Amino acid sequence: MGFTLFIGRLLFASFFILSSYQLYHEFGTDGGPVVKVLEPKLNMFTKLITLKAGINVPEVETKHVVMTMIVLQGFGGVGFVFGSYLGAILLVLYQLVFTPILHDFYNYDVEDAEFTQYFTKFTQNMALVGALLFFIGMKHSISLRKSRKTPKAKTS
């Protein structure tokens, strides 16, 4: 059973680990090709947050955002493979922060082809968040059960 759980976590986290590995190798001095894709989406998202919520989002260099993506995916994925609670938290944080930025279906009309693509990817990523939250809940539940058990005194 333990081996099956490990393989399941490894397969689940492989998406994050491989994505982090690819971002790291493409990074270079300018942040890699993902900066060109991410920068307009990040600008649009910060404008939307400022407009709708009235929160002024500080200027952040897109290259630093990509570095954050690499760290959260890499450390979170490796930690998750070994059953780490912190690894799962890092992956949830990555998903919650970057999914609305990368899959910005809200910027398109429902009739557009881009809307369908981005909305599908957005909902898939939210399903991943659900799986991670399930893992965190199970991990927490197991630790609570272990802490409640007290050794019983043996009677002869």
Backbone as CSV, one residue per row, in Angstrom:
resi,resn,N_x,N_y,N_z,CA_x,CA_y,CA_z,C_x,C_y,C_z
1,MET,0.816,-1.194,0.000,0.000,0.000,0.000,0.860,1.258,0.000
2,GLY,1.919,1.269,0.789,2.794,2.427,0.856,3.455,2.731,-0.477
3,PHE,3.849,1.672,-1.197,4.481,1.870,-2.501,3.492,2.468,-3.496
4,THR,2.252,2.008,-3.443,1.213,2.530,-4.336,0.967,4.014,-4.061
5,LEU,0.924,4.392,-2.778,0.749,5.799,-2.428,1.909,6.642,-2.948
6,PHE,3.118,6.116,-2.811,4.302,6.840,-3.288,4.238,7.036,-4.809
7,ILE,3.891,5.992,-5.537,3.794,6.079,-7.003,2.702,7.077,-7.396
8,GLY,1.583,7.057,-6.701,0.511,8.005,-6.984,0.948,9.444,-6.765
9,ARG,1.642,9.685,-5.660,2.149,11.047,-5.393,3.196,11.436,-6.426
10,LEU,4.039,10.478,-6.822,5.069,10.761,-7.824,4.435,11.126,-9.163
11,LEU,3.439,10.380,-9.591,2.768,10.675,-10.860,2.045,12.023,-10.801
12,PHE,1.396,12.303,-9.682,0.689,13.574,-9.526,1.675,14.739,-9.562
13,ALA,2.759,14.618,-8.828,3.727,15.713,-8.712,4.619,15.837,-9.941
14,SER,4.669,14.816,-10.788,5.546,14.874,-11.964,5.183,16.043,-12.870
15,PHE,3.904,16.382,-12.940,3.472,17.539,-13.725,4.170,18.809,-13.229
16,PHE,4.181,19.013,-11.931,4.773,20.209,-11.350,6.296,20.191,-11.446
17,ILE,6.877,19.045,-11.179,8.342,18.928,-11.205,8.871,19.134,-12.617
18,LEU,8.256,18.498,-13.602,8.708,18.643,-14.989,8.491,20.061,-15.500
19,SER,7.407,20.684,-15.113,7.152,22.064,-15.509,8.196,22.995,-14.903
20,SER,8.534,22.777,-13.646,9.556,23.573,-12.978,10.918,23.378,-13.641
21,TYR,11.233,22.144,-13.973,12.493,21.819,-14.639,12.595,22.532,-15.989
22,GLN,11.511,22.513,-16.758,11.499,23.173,-18.063,11.657,24.685,-17.906
23,LEU,10.929,25.291,-16.973,11.049,26.732,-16.739,12.470,27.105,-16.328
24,TYR,13.075,26.271,-15.491,14.430,26.534,-15.016,15.434,26.514,-16.170
25,HIS,15.315,25.531,-17.058,16.273,25.422,-18.163,16.054,26.450,-19.260
26,GLU,14.856,26.993,-19.357,14.586,28.037,-20.350,14.814,29.436,-19.788
27,PHE,15.091,29.533,-18.499,15.120,30.828,-17.817,16.130,31.798,-18.410
28,GLY,17.364,31.411,-18.549,18.400,32.274,-19.128,18.593,33.564,-18.344
29,THR,18.962,34.640,-19.031,19.178,35.919,-18.359,17.935,36.800,-18.370
30,ASP,17.036,36.543,-19.319,15.848,37.391,-19.450,14.582,36.753,-18.885
31,GLY,14.668,35.571,-18.329,13.494,34.908,-17.770,12.880,33.879,-18.683
32,GLY,13.371,33.784,-19.902,12.890,32.780,-20.833,11.641,33.210,-21.585
33,PRO,11.161,32.327,-22.451,9.994,32.663,-23.286,8.704,32.819,-22.487
34,VAL,8.645,32.241,-21.298,7.420,32.355,-20.508,7.173,33.799,-20.057
35,VAL,8.228,34.609,-19.982,8.071,36.019,-19.597,7.236,36.757,-20.636
36,LYS,7.470,36.452,-21.903,6.723,37.121,-22.979,5.229,36.780,-22.935
37,VAL,4.915,35.569,-22.495,3.520,35.152,-22.387,2.912,35.669,-21.079
38,LEU,3.684,35.618,-20.021,3.179,35.949,-18.689,3.020,37.447,-18.451
39,GLU,3.903,38.254,-19.027,3.893,39.691,-18.743,2.572,40.378,-19.079
40,PRO,1.998,40.199,-20.282,0.711,40.854,-20.541,-0.419,40.324,-19.660
41,LYS,-0.389,39.032,-19.357,-1.421,38.452,-18.496,-1.298,38.995,-17.078
42,LEU,-0.073,39.132,-16.602,0.163,39.665,-15.259,-0.262,41.128,-15.176
43,ASN,0.049,41.907,-16.205,-0.370,43.310,-16.229,-1.893,43.435,-16.246
44,MET,-2.540,42.607,-17.047,-4.003,42.628,-17.126,-4.613,42.233,-15.777
45,PHE,-4.022,41.226,-15.131,-4.536,40.759,-13.848,-4.371,41.827,-12.763
46,THR,-3.213,42.479,-12.728,-3.004,43.520,-11.712,-3.936,44.707,-11.943
47,LYS,-4.191,45.044,-13.207,-5.146,46.119,-13.497,-6.552,45.729,-13.049
48,LEU,-6.918,44.470,-13.268,-8.228,43.990,-12.862,-8.380,44.022,-11.341
49,ILE,-7.350,43.595,-10.626,-7.389,43.609,-9.161,-7.501,45.041,-8.657
50,THR,-6.740,45.953,-9.266,-6.786,47.357,-8.863,-8.162,47.955,-9.151
51,LEU,-8.725,47.626,-10.292,-10.020,48.171,-10.685,-11.157,47.614,-9.833
52,LYS,-11.212,46.295,-9.679,-12.335,45.649,-8.991,-12.233,45.718,-7.468
53,ALA,-11.033,45.476,-6.938,-10.880,45.408,-5.483,-10.350,46.699,-4.880
54,GLY,-9.799,47.562,-5.714,-9.238,48.810,-5.201,-7.906,48.627,-4.483
55,ILE,-7.283,47.485,-4.700,-5.995,47.189,-4.072,-4.897,47.541,-5.051
56,ASN,-3.954,48.367,-4.616,-2.809,48.687,-5.469,-1.774,47.578,-5.356
57,VAL,-1.577,46.881,-6.450,-0.605,45.796,-6.491,0.752,46.403,-6.825
58,PRO,1.773,46.114,-6.005,3.092,46.696,-6.285,3.687,46.160,-7.583
59,GLU,4.532,46.982,-8.205,5.219,46.563,-9.428,6.170,45.405,-9.111
60,VAL,6.062,44.359,-9.892,6.920,43.195,-9.726,7.494,42.858,-11.081
61,GLU,8.782,42.575,-11.098,9.415,42.183,-12.347,8.941,40.782,-12.719
62,THR,8.561,40.583,-13.953,8.014,39.303,-14.401,9.033,38.181,-14.237
63,LYS,10.300,38.520,-14.366,11.358,37.524,-14.183,11.320,36.953,-12.760
64,HIS,11.014,37.798,-11.786,10.919,37.335,-10.399,9.684,36.471,-10.188
65,VAL,8.634,36.774,-10.907,7.425,35.952,-10.835,7.723,34.555,-11.378
66,VAL,8.470,34.476,-12.461,8.836,33.175,-13.033,9.716,32.402,-12.051
67,MET,10.639,33.088,-11.385,11.471,32.419,-10.372,10.601,31.864,-9.243
68,THR,9.588,32.621,-8.844,8.674,32.154,-7.809,7.922,30.917,-8.275
69,MET,7.513,30.915,-9.535,6.831,29.744,-10.092,7.741,28.513,-10.029
70,ILE,8.999,28.694,-10.402,9.961,27.587,-10.402,10.122,27.028,-8.998
71,VAL,10.292,27.907,-8.019,10.517,27.477,-6.632,9.282,26.772,-6.073
72,LEU,8.104,27.370,-6.254,6.895,26.755,-5.704,6.617,25.398,-6.337
73,GLN,6.758,25.307,-7.656,6.510,24.025,-8.327,7.575,22.992,-7.975
74,GLY,8.825,23.403,-8.002,9.914,22.454,-7.758,9.916,21.914,-6.340
75,PHE,9.996,22.803,-5.364,10.035,22.359,-3.968,8.709,21.729,-3.536
76,GLY,7.616,22.304,-4.007,6.315,21.726,-3.676,6.151,20.328,-4.248
77,GLY,6.545,20.150,-5.506,6.423,18.840,-6.144,7.290,17.786,-5.488
78,VAL,8.544,18.120,-5.215,9.451,17.147,-4.572,8.964,16.834,-3.157
79,GLY,8.536,17.861,-2.444,8.014,17.630,-1.094,6.777,16.753,-1.115
80,PHE,5.903,16.984,-2.086,4.674,16.192,-2.190,4.973,14.729,-2.483
81,VAL,5.973,14.470,-3.304,6.334,13.084,-3.616,6.650,12.316,-2.342
82,PHE,7.309,12.968,-1.399,7.680,12.301,-0.159,6.632,12.465,0.941
83,GLY,5.444,12.912,0.569,4.336,12.976,1.513,4.380,14.162,2.447
84,SER,5.079,15.216,2.051,5.221,16.386,2.915,3.963,17.248,2.891
85,TYR,3.542,17.626,4.064,2.426,18.554,4.232,2.794,19.903,3.625
86,LEU,4.021,20.362,3.863,4.492,21.642,3.333,4.541,21.624,1.806
87,GLY,4.952,20.505,1.217,4.977,20.387,-0.242,3.595,20.589,-0.841
88,ALA,2.592,19.995,-0.211,1.221,20.156,-0.694,0.756,21.601,-0.535
89,ILE,1.125,22.237,0.558,0.762,23.643,0.789,1.394,24.524,-0.289
90,LEU,2.663,24.270,-0.637,3.332,25.057,-1.677,2.639,24.887,-3.029
91,LEU,2.211,23.675,-3.338,1.511,23.436,-4.603,0.141,24.109,-4.616
92,VAL,-0.560,24.091,-3.503,-1.848,24.793,-3.419,-1.636,26.285,-3.600
93,LEU,-0.605,26.810,-2.949,-0.294,28.235,-3.083,0.012,28.585,-4.538
94,TYR,0.815,27.756,-5.188,1.125,27.973,-6.605,-0.157,27.995,-7.430
95,GLN,-1.003,26.994,-7.236,-2.229,26.888,-8.022,-3.164,28.076,-7.780
96,LEU,-3.333,28.458,-6.526,-4.261,29.545,-6.218,-3.770,30.901,-6.720
97,VAL,-2.465,31.109,-6.720,-1.928,32.391,-7.168,-1.852,32.461,-8.691
98,PHE,-1.343,31.419,-9.324,-1.020,31.512,-10.743,-2.116,31.022,-11.693
99,THR,-3.044,30.203,-11.236,-4.108,29.741,-12.131,-4.959,30.890,-12.663
100,PRO,-5.412,31.837,-11.816,-6.207,32.944,-12.375,-5.417,33.855,-13.311
101,ILE,-4.110,33.888,-13.149,-3.281,34.728,-14.021,-3.036,34.035,-15.356
102,LEU,-2.669,32.774,-15.323,-2.309,32.052,-16.544,-3.526,31.671,-17.389
103,HIS,-4.623,31.352,-16.745,-5.815,30.894,-17.466,-6.928,31.923,-17.278
104,ASP,-6.756,33.058,-17.927,-7.622,34.221,-17.731,-8.856,34.189,-18.634
105,PHE,-9.702,33.209,-18.415,-10.926,33.071,-19.216,-11.844,34.278,-19.063
106,TYR,-11.748,34.975,-17.960,-12.619,36.119,-17.665,-12.347,37.318,-18.576
107,ASN,-11.276,37.296,-19.349,-10.963,38.378,-20.285,-11.539,38.139,-21.680
108,TYR,-12.282,37.054,-21.870,-12.804,36.698,-23.182,-14.318,36.535,-23.120
109,ASP,-14.961,36.705,-24.266,-16.402,36.455,-24.368,-16.643,34.958,-24.408
110,VAL,-17.820,34.558,-23.988,-18.164,33.133,-23.930,-18.102,32.476,-25.310
111,GLU,-18.354,33.240,-26.360,-18.346,32.687,-27.716,-16.943,32.451,-28.265
112,ASP,-15.932,33.071,-27.675,-14.562,32.944,-28.173,-14.005,31.553,-27.894
113,ALA,-13.160,31.083,-28.819,-12.504,29.783,-28.640,-11.532,29.822,-27.459
114,GLU,-10.896,30.975,-27.250,-9.955,31.111,-26.137,-10.660,30.941,-24.791
115,PHE,-11.902,31.407,-24.708,-12.661,31.275,-23.462,-12.771,29.807,-23.066
116,THR,-13.153,28.974,-24.019,-13.329,27.550,-23.739,-12.019,26.909,-23.314
117,GLN,-10.937,27.217,-24.022,-9.635,26.644,-23.685,-9.188,27.062,-22.290
118,TYR,-9.240,28.360,-22.007,-8.787,28.850,-20.712,-9.697,28.398,-19.579
119,PHE,-11.009,28.368,-19.825,-11.937,27.936,-18.784,-11.738,26.460,-18.452
120,THR,-11.501,25.642,-19.480,-11.245,24.220,-19.252,-9.976,24.025,-18.438
121,LYS,-8.905,24.722,-18.802,-7.654,24.600,-18.050,-7.806,25.145,-16.634
122,PHE,-8.573,26.226,-16.483,-8.819,26.788,-15.153,-9.532,25.765,-14.265
123,THR,-10.579,25.137,-14.791,-11.317,24.159,-13.985,-10.480,22.914,-13.700
124,GLN,-9.618,22.522,-14.625,-8.721,21.396,-14.359,-7.763,21.729,-13.216
125,ASN,-7.244,22.938,-13.225,-6.339,23.342,-12.152,-7.064,23.444,-10.818
126,MET,-8.323,23.857,-10.840,-9.093,23.884,-9.598,-9.347,22.464,-9.092
127,ALA,-9.474,21.501,-10.010,-9.597,20.101,-9.602,-8.304,19.633,-8.932
128,LEU,-7.163,20.091,-9.448,-5.888,19.757,-8.804,-5.824,20.351,-7.396
129,VAL,-6.340,21.563,-7.230,-6.396,22.173,-5.901,-7.259,21.314,-4.981
130,GLY,-8.369,20.822,-5.500,-9.228,19.947,-4.708,-8.504,18.680,-4.267
131,ALA,-7.752,18.084,-5.176,-6.994,16.875,-4.828,-5.936,17.187,-3.769
132,LEU,-5.273,18.317,-3.911,-4.264,18.704,-2.926,-4.894,18.986,-1.566
133,LEU,-6.037,19.647,-1.559,-6.731,19.909,-0.295,-7.206,18.607,0.352
134,PHE,-7.620,17.647,-0.468,-7.984,16.331,0.048,-6.778,15.673,0.717
135,PHE,-5.620,15.734,0.059,-4.395,15.172,0.625,-4.067,15.844,1.958
136,ILE,-4.149,17.179,1.991,-3.839,17.918,3.219,-4.816,17.530,4.326
137,GLY,-6.100,17.414,3.993,-7.098,17.023,4.982,-6.860,15.630,5.513
138,MET,-6.527,14.697,4.626,-6.245,13.327,5.064,-4.999,13.273,5.932
139,LYS,-3.977,14.019,5.543,-2.735,14.061,6.324,-3.022,14.601,7.727
140,HIS,-3.826,15.661,7.798,-4.184,16.266,9.082,-5.031,15.307,9.913
141,SER,-5.969,14.619,9.274,-6.839,13.674,9.964,-6.036,12.517,10.556
142,ILE,-5.077,12.020,9.796,-4.251,10.910,10.270,-3.398,11.348,11.451
143,SER,-2.844,12.560,11.366,-2.009,13.032,12.479,-2.847,13.260,13.731
144,LEU,-4.107,13.692,13.582,-4.983,13.857,14.741,-5.306,12.514,15.380
145,ARG,-5.565,11.490,14.554,-5.866,10.160,15.091,-4.679,9.591,15.845
146,LYS,-3.478,9.805,15.319,-2.281,9.287,15.983,-2.043,9.989,17.308
147,SER,-2.315,11.294,17.368,-2.072,12.032,18.607,-3.123,11.719,19.666
148,ARG,-4.320,11.283,19.278,-5.369,10.953,20.243,-5.169,9.593,20.873
149,LYS,-4.488,8.700,20.188,-4.276,7.360,20.725,-3.282,7.430,21.878
150,THR,-3.679,6.869,22.991,-2.763,6.780,24.127,-2.549,5.311,24.424
151,PRO,-1.348,4.966,24.732,-1.103,3.541,25.016,-1.857,3.100,26.276
152,LYS,-2.514,1.966,26.180,-3.270,1.421,27.313,-2.335,0.578,28.185
153,ALA,-2.572,0.692,29.455,-1.769,-0.103,30.380,-2.204,-1.559,30.287
154,LYS,-1.229,-2.440,30.273,-1.532,-3.860,30.195,-1.916,-4.377,31.588
155,THR,-2.954,-5.169,31.604,-3.352,-5.796,32.868,-3.085,-7.277,32.779
156,SER,-2.640,-7.851,33.862,-2.348,-9.273,33.807,-3.392,-10.096,34.475
